């Protein structure tokens, strides 16, 4: 089991927030202190913290640190606004970042004196933490039914679930999104096994999801990213559950690069493909994912080098020829037509605007 109540980021003392350095897991458990807005931006960009809900919460703590470090002068408000904008722009794809930063900043700017601004900034970040943790718990409850039905149909035989990347508590603050139904099923005594895509280039699957599942005692097997199609053709996958970084109001899903190929293979093999997400990951302003979701392109060195553990330390090694160019697209978009359903805090629905809005009627326009 993981340490009770361990979170990926937390308040330490005035002006200081701590975060697990996810770049070092699973081989080293290191905690970093974030004391400046630059620290927060660096943590976001280098993926000390990552995963959409956690990116949002880190953004909220970024607002708090911006307020903490703001001068008490006539430029204070401008300073806070421009620092928050820098935080908001740290990563482009996960919509939770803008959602959290905008909401926290708006609340801060409603206050006029510095002490109240700081109090509100902290309260808001703690609220995001609680809110997303509770959303993930509900996603677990709502997704459990789907796994239970598959288990019943298989007369209690192992339910094999394939997942891509890490949408566990490390990415989502507590329970996870994609992993929440898995943990709920395991805790309810259902026999579950997870196929964990390694998820190149940064291996969030083999490093983080495998670590999380192992700590919870869930049976799992790490597979190369290209294995899923083969397993599906041979009846070895009962369902796919993934998370998402941004989903349009019509149900197009941006998630870690490679997700689209899993969805295609699932469709071809008649395997249910579910996306688990809190409402903060819907971008209610857009419908066409391919056209409107910005896809992050990262440093090609993430493709060229592979990190691992050797002789008691973490090392990085070059794989392709020294001079071969590489390209690092971090996300892809799975069209709604390939998605069986969404598992949200408000329930489970199909992948169309109408069905999504039936769970979130206040988003109708
Ligand atoms: O680049 P990352 O690690 O921040 O991307 C995270 C993902 O894409 C996850 O797969 C995920 O499902 C979204 S976070 C719940």
Boltz pocket constraint, residues with backbone or C-beta under 6 A from the ligand:
constraints:
  - pocket:
      binder: B
      contacts: [[A, 49], [A, 50], [A, 51], [A, 52], [A, 53], [A, 164], [A, 165], [A, 166], [A, 167], [A, 168], [A, 171], [A, 172], [A, 177], [A, 204], [A, 242], [A, 243], [A, 244], [A, 245], [A, 255], [A, 256], [A, 257], [A, 276], [A, 330]]
      max_distance: 6.0
